[in-house]
Amino acid sequence: MERALYGPGGFFVSGAGPAAHFRTSVHASPVLSSCLLRLLNSLDRALDHPPRLDVVDVGAGRGELLRALLAGVSGEPARSGRSGLIPPRAGSPETLTAPAAARPLPSGLGSLSAGPSPAAPLPLADRVRLTAVEKAPRPDDLPAEIHWADEIPDRITGLLLATEWLDNVPLDLAGDTPEGWRYLLVDPTTGEESVGDLVDAADTDWLDRWWPLTGSDDAGLTGSGFRAARPAEGSSLTARSRSGCPEPPTGARVEIGRTRDKAWADAVQRIEKGCALAVDYGHLRDGRPVDGTLTGYRGGRQVSPVPDGSGDVTAHVAMDSVAAAGERVAGCAYTLITQREGLRALGADGGRPPRSLAAQDPAGYVRALAAASAVAELTDPAGLGGHWWLLQPVGVPVTQVMPGWDPCACPG
């Protein structure tokens, strides 16, 4: 998986980038970047307007999200390429149009375009430092204001973003056999799986705590063969939603998330003060999928997870395990909510505009409908709205970072 995704010629380091193969919330609509700007603005206030405010996007693709954030901060048009992230402008269908697309901001969030306050001698555009973290080479058309790195920087003050990054952190799979958990081996050219060695002590401990068996009646694995790669599904550019995996064949296998716990903890540990936000599809301990979630995406289709570098290989995230790992290093409680809840807390609302607007301003009504539709896609609980938002504050209260959210409602 490591070689297929990040090795020479791997999926994430060559070609047109992930936006050519599947849609994430970043690619679907500028609503996400608009809401993240609100989150950034509130974090800036919570940090008392530091002279430098970092925004680090881990797993940045070709920089689509940071291009949109740069446009929002600077008020200048963005060039979004394949991403579909069009800069909001007055009267555009992409603008968050009240009342259809955005509620009034919670108290304390203020306006992103407001001038400097006495507590902030320099506007946000003069203090923000945008850094994309990605293994691919820097895109030729990336704005100079966006820095490019292949590793997460140290000493971050501000916001670390990880939108559908953890699902691509490589992990091992294991199958249940009469002798206990055994690693699964894979033929990198065909995707065919076979049984390997017994799982080591560290991975066994992780499975016992985070992915215990639930008494499945399926027979354990026997012999050397496990199963062939899964069949492809889908025929259009697919959003990698948590409900988007093929129906698994019978047999118990699991995805060992210890590498993802470590990756998230390492990312959080680099924040001196601020917060980290992971947006991903995943599951919790009491609802682990019986047969795992490993799948692939290529050219707009869901395909077999063959690790040959030609397509994405991804698996859902054990969100509670990752969250616990981040909390240990941050020393602050995390907040775990759905994307639907997170976007609504930041002012996004997919409600229809009032019909009276159609008579008063027909063009405005059409724009408001388009904006509401964009919000609805990102907040649909059966699709992108079902993604998890893991917010890990470091040295700041979560109520200051996200004033529109009631932490008492947090399932985490």
C-alpha positions in Angstrom: 0.0 0.0 0.0 2.9 2.4 0.8 4.6 1.7 -2.5 1.3 1.9 -4.5 0.3 5.2 -3.1 3.6 7.0 -2.4 6.4 5.1 -4.1 8.0 6.0 -7.4 5.1 6.4 -9.9 2.6 5.9 -7.0 -1.0 7.1 -7.2 -0.5 10.3 -5.1 2.9 11.3 -6.6 2.2 11.0 -10.3 -0.4 11.9 -12.8 -3.2 14.4 -12.6 -3.8 13.9 -8.9 -6.7 12.5 -6.9 -9.3 15.0 -8.2 -9.1 13.2 -11.5 -10.3 10.0 -9.9 -12.8 10.8 -7.1 -14.6 13.6 -5.4 -14.0 14.7 -1.8 -15.8 17.5 0.1 -13.0 19.8 -1.1 -13.7 19.1 -4.7 -17.5 19.0 -4.4 -18.2 22.6 -3.4 -16.6 25.9 -2.1 -19.0 25.7 0.9 -16.3 23.7 2.8 -13.6 26.3 2.3 -16.0 29.1 3.2 -16.9 27.3 6.5 -13.2 26.6 7.2 -12.5 30.3 6.8 -14.9 31.0 9.5 -13.2 28.3 11.7 -9.9 29.9 10.9 -11.2 33.4 11.8 -12.5 32.2 15.2 -9.2 30.4 15.9 -7.3 33.6 15.0 -9.3 35.4 17.7 -8.8 32.6 20.2 -5.0 32.9 19.6 -5.2 36.7 20.0 -4.2 37.3 16.4 -0.6 35.9 16.4 1.9 37.6 14.1 2.0 34.4 12.0 -1.0 32.1 11.7 -0.2 28.7 10.1 -2.6 26.7 8.0 -1.2 23.3 7.2 -3.1 21.1 4.8 -1.9 17.5 5.1 -2.6 15.3 2.0 -3.2 18.5 0.0 -3.7 16.8 -3.4 -2.7 19.6 -5.9 -3.5 22.4 -3.4 -7.2 22.8 -4.2 -8.3 23.6 -0.6 -5.5 26.1 0.1 -6.1 27.8 -3.2 -9.7 28.4 -2.1 -8.6 29.5 1.4 -6.1 31.9 -0.1 -8.8 33.4 -2.3 -11.1 33.8 0.7 -8.4 35.4 2.9 -7.1 37.8 0.2 -10.4 38.5 -1.5 -8.8 37.7 -4.9 -10.0 35.2 -7.5 -8.6 31.7 -7.3 -7.7 29.3 -10.1 -9.0 26.0 -9.0 -8.3 23.8 -12.0 -10.0 20.5 -11.8 -11.2 21.0 -8.3 -14.3 23.0 -9.1 -13.6 25.4 -6.2 -14.8 28.7 -7.6 -14.1 31.8 -5.4 -17.2 33.2 -3.9 -18.2 36.5 -5.4 -21.3 38.6 -5.0 -24.2 37.2 -6.9 -22.5 33.9 -7.9 -24.2 30.5 -7.5 -21.3 29.4 -5.3 -21.7 32.2 -2.8 -23.2 31.3 0.6 -26.4 33.2 0.1 -28.5 34.0 3.1 -31.0 32.6 4.1 -30.7 29.6 1.9 -27.0 28.8 2.4 -25.8 30.4 5.6 -27.2 31.3 9.0 -25.9 34.4 10.8 -22.5 33.6 12.3 -22.4 32.7 16.0 -21.4 35.5 18.3 -17.7 36.2 18.1 -17.0 34.9 14.6 -17.3 38.3 13.0 -16.7 39.0 9.3 -13.8 37.6 7.3 -13.6 40.8 5.3 -13.6 43.2 8.2 -10.7 45.5 8.6 -8.0 45.2 11.3 -9.1 45.6 14.9 -7.1 47.2 17.7 -6.1 43.7 18.8 -5.0 42.8 15.3 -2.7 45.4 13.8 -2.3 43.4 10.6 -5.1 41.8 8.6 -5.3 38.0 8.4 -4.0 38.1 4.8 -0.7 39.6 6.0 -0.2 37.0 8.7 -1.4 33.7 7.4 1.1 31.2 6.1 -0.4 28.4 4.0 1.5 25.1 3.7 0.6 22.1 1.5 2.0 18.8 2.6 2.1 16.3 -0.2 4.5 13.7 -1.6 3.8 14.8 -5.2 6.0 17.6 -6.9 4.8 21.1 -6.5 2.2 22.0 -9.2 3.5 24.6 -11.7 0.4 26.8 -11.3 0.3 26.9 -7.5 0.3 30.5 -6.2 3.5 31.6 -4.7 1.8 32.4 -1.4 1.3 28.6 -0.8 4.3 26.8 0.5 4.9 23.2 -0.5 6.5 20.5 1.7 6.7 16.7 1.8 6.6 16.5 5.6 4.5 18.2 8.2 6.4 21.2 9.6 7.3 21.6 13.2 6.1 24.3 15.6 2.7 25.0 14.1 0.6 27.9 15.6 -2.8 27.8 13.9 -4.8 25.2 12.0 -3.8 21.8 10.8 -6.2 20.3 8.2 -6.4 16.7 7.1 -9.3 16.2 4.7 -9.4 12.5 3.7 -5.7 12.0 4.6 -5.9 9.4 7.3 -7.8 6.9 5.0 -4.7 6.9 2.8 -2.2 6.3 5.6 -1.0 2.8 4.8 -2.0 0.0 7.1 -1.9 -3.8 7.4 -4.9 -6.1 7.1 -5.4 -9.3 9.1 -7.7 -12.3 8.8 -9.2 -14.5 11.5 -7.8 -18.0 11.4 -8.0 -21.0 13.8 -4.5 -20.1 15.0 -5.5 -16.4 15.6 -5.1 -13.2 13.6 -2.7 -13.5 10.6 -1.5 -10.8 8.3 -2.9 -10.8 4.8 -0.5 -10.7 1.9 -1.4 -9.3 -1.5 -0.2 -9.8 -5.0 0.5 -6.2 -6.1 -0.4 -6.9 -9.7 -3.6 -8.8 -9.3 -4.8 -7.9 -5.8 -5.2 -11.6 -4.8 -4.8 -12.1 -1.1 -3.2 -14.9 0.9 -2.5 -15.6 4.6 0.8 -14.6 6.1 2.4 -14.7 9.6 0.7 -14.4 12.9 0.0 -10.8 13.9 2.6 -9.4 16.3 2.0 -8.4 19.9 1.6 -4.7 19.3 -1.0 -5.2 16.5 -2.8 -7.8 18.6 -3.1 -5.4 21.5 -4.6 -2.8 19.1 -7.1 -5.3 17.7 -8.1 -6.5 21.2 -8.8 -2.9 22.3 -10.2 -1.3 19.1 -11.5 -4.0 16.8 -12.7 -7.0 18.8 -14.6 -9.8 17.1 -18.3 -9.7 17.7 -19.1 -13.4 17.5 -19.4 -13.9 13.8 -20.6 -17.3 12.7 -18.3 -17.2 9.6 -15.7 -19.9 9.5 -12.1 -18.9 10.0 -9.6 -18.7 7.1 -8.1 -22.0 6.1 -5.3 -22.9 3.7 -3.2 -20.3 1.8 -5.9 -18.6 -0.2 -8.1 -15.9 1.3 -10.1 -14.2 -1.5 -9.6 -12.5 -4.8 -9.8 -8.7 -5.1 -13.3 -7.2 -4.8 -15.3 -6.4 -7.9 -15.5 -2.8 -9.2 -18.6 -0.7 -8.7 -19.9 2.6 -9.9 -19.8 4.4 -13.2 -19.3 8.0 -12.5 -16.9 10.2 -10.6 -17.5 8.9 -7.1 -17.5 10.7 -3.8 -15.6 8.5 -1.3 -18.5 8.4 1.2 -18.6 6.1 4.2 -21.5 4.3 2.6 -19.6 3.8 -0.7 -17.9 0.5 -0.2 -19.0 -2.7 -2.1 -20.8 -5.4 -0.2 -18.0 -7.5 1.3 -17.8 -11.3 0.7 -18.1 -13.5 3.7 -15.2 -14.0 6.1 -13.8 -11.9 8.9 -10.9 -9.6 8.2 -9.9 -6.3 9.8 -7.8 -3.2 9.2 -5.1 -2.5 11.8 -5.2 1.2 12.4 -2.2 1.6 14.6 -0.2 3.3 11.9 -3.0 5.9 11.5 -3.0 6.5 15.3 0.7 7.2 15.1 0.4 9.5 12.1 -2.4 11.6 13.7 -0.6 11.8 17.1 2.6 12.9 15.3 0.7 15.6 13.4 -1.1 16.9 16.5 2.2 16.9 18.4 3.6 19.4 16.0 1.0 22.0 17.0 2.3 24.4 19.7 -1.0 26.1 20.0 -4.1 25.9 17.8 -6.1 22.9 16.6 -6.2 20.0 14.2 -9.2 19.0 12.1 -9.4 15.6 10.4 -12.3 15.1 8.0 -12.8 11.5 6.9 -15.2 8.6 6.6 -14.9 6.1 9.3 -16.4 4.0 12.1 -16.5 3.6 15.9 -15.6 0.5 18.0 -19.2 -0.6 18.5 -19.9 -0.5 14.8 -16.8 -1.8 13.0 -17.6 -3.4 9.6 -17.4 -7.2 9.9 -15.2 -7.5 6.8 -13.4 -4.2 6.7 -13.7 -1.5 4.1 -10.7 -1.7 1.8 -11.5 -0.5 -1.7 -10.1 1.3 -4.7 -10.9 4.3 -7.0 -9.6 5.0 -10.4 -10.8 7.3 -13.2 -14.1 8.1 -11.5 -15.0 4.5 -10.7 -14.9 2.4 -7.6 -12.6 -0.5 -8.4 -10.8 -3.4 -6.9 -8.1 -2.4 -4.4 -5.2 -3.6 -6.5 -2.0 -1.9 -5.1 -0.2 -1.5 -8.5 -0.1 2.4 -8.4 -2.7 2.9 -11.0 -5.5 3.8 -8.5 -6.3 4.8 -5.0 -6.3 2.2 -2.2 -8.2 3.3 0.8 -9.9 2.1 3.9 -12.2 3.8 6.4 -10.7 5.2 9.6 -11.2 3.9 13.2 -12.0 7.4 14.3 -12.2 6.7 18.1 -8.8 5.1 18.1 -7.2 8.0 16.2 -9.0 10.5 18.4 -7.7 8.8 21.6 -4.1 8.9 20.2 -4.4 12.6 19.5 -5.9 13.4 22.8 -3.0 11.7 24.6 -0.3 13.9 23.0 -2.4 17.1 23.1 -3.6 16.9 26.7 -7.0 18.3 25.6 -10.3 16.6 25.0 -11.3 16.1 21.4 -14.6 16.8 19.7 -16.0 14.1 17.3 -19.0 15.1 15.2 -20.4 14.5 11.7 -19.6 16.8 8.9 -23.3 17.7 8.8 -23.1 18.9 12.4 -19.8 20.7 11.8 -20.9 22.6 8.8 -24.1 23.7 10.4 -22.3 24.8 13.5 -20.2 27.0 11.1 -23.3 28.6 9.5 -23.9 26.3 6.5 -27.6 25.6 6.0 -29.1 23.8 3.0 -32.6 25.2 3.5 -34.6 26.5 0.5 -34.8 30.2 0.0 -38.3 31.8 0.6 -40.5 31.6 -2.5 -41.2 35.3 -2.2 -37.6 35.9 -3.4 -38.5 34.3 -6.7 -41.0 37.1 -7.5 -38.7 39.9 -6.1 -35.4 38.7 -7.6 -35.7 35.6 -9.9 -32.0 35.5 -10.7 -31.2 35.8 -7.0 -33.6 33.0 -6.2 -31.9 30.7 -8.7 -28.5 31.5 -7.2 -29.8 30.9 -3.7 -31.2 27.5 -4.8 -27.8 26.6 -6.3 -26.1 27.6 -3.1 -28.5 25.6 -1.0 -28.0 22.5 -3.2 -24.2 22.8 -2.7 -24.7 22.8 1.1 -27.2 20.0 0.9 -24.6 17.7 -0.8 -22.0 18.3 1.8 -24.5 17.8 4.7 -26.4 14.8 3.3 -26.0 12.2 6.2 -26.1 9.4 3.6 -23.2 10.8 1.7 -20.5 13.4 2.5 -22.5 14.7 5.5 -21.8 11.4 7.2 -18.1 12.0 7.2 -16.6 12.5 10.7 -15.0 15.7 11.9 -12.4 15.1 14.5 -11.4 18.5 16.1 -8.4 18.3 18.4 -7.6 21.6 20.2 -4.2 22.3 21.6 -3.9 24.9 24.3 -7.2 26.6 23.4 -10.8 25.9 24.5 -12.9 24.2 21.8 -15.7 26.6 22.5 -13.5 29.5 21.3 -12.4 27.6 18.2 -15.9 26.6 17.2 -18.4 28.9 19.0 -21.3 27.5 17.1 -20.9 24.0 18.4 -22.2 22.7 21.8 -19.5 20.3 23.1 -22.0 18.7 25.4 -23.5 17.0 22.3 -20.2 15.4 21.3 -20.4 11.6 21.1 -16.6 11.4 21.6 
